[in-house]
């Protein structure tokens, strides 16, 4: 019985890893069940026994990828007392992570329309959590308009597309991109 369970787990892992390879290379829009089954060396029937639909497979795929490539510790960003310290730490760590994993992330972001709604919700919640770690209790951002402007700037600076625009499209180094993003956020703090 335990041998059978082990084989089932191995097959599920093989399918999940095949989906990860496809999602991070050709992207979710080009990742059919047939392609995953072929890449995993299983039949489509076997794949359906393990994953009822694309959403379930995508969730397993992203969970597996995230476990192998953990994002920066957002709670640690609350450590510095100054907003500048928080912004520098957050952007520095996140941009380093994007630089390391940007090739895998690009097809996922590019094909966002082909990912489950739960993924969009999770991304939105994660961005809010990151922004809260930076701005959440910052006393200088108490006023409604100033706080809204600062949150908008932080959200924009933390975005994958912002990093990609600066580093990949414009040719900035990771450090140059991070410094530009920090300056952008800090200047937004003074707008109101």
Number of C-alpha atoms within 10 A of each C-alpha: 6 7 8 9 10 11 12 14 13 12 18 20 17 18 27 26 20 20 28 24 18 22 25 20 17 15 23 23 16 14 20 14 20 14 15 25 20 15 16 20 15 15 14 16 12 14 23 14 12 18 18 10 12 17 16 12 22 20 16 20 21 18 14 16 17 11 9 9 12 9 13 15 12 19 13 13 22 23 13 14 11 15 20 15 15 20 27 22 21 28 23 21 18 21 27 17 15 21 17 12 14 19 12 19 17 20 19 21 17 13 15 16 12 16 18 14 12 11 15 13 11 11 12 13 12 13 17 16 15 21 24 19 20 30 22 16 12 15 11 13 20 13 10 10 12 17 20 15 18 25 22 14 20 28 18 18 25 23 15 16 15 16 26 20 13 18 20 15 9 11 12 16 13 18 14 13 23 27 15 14 25 25 16 16 25 18 12 19 20 12 10 12
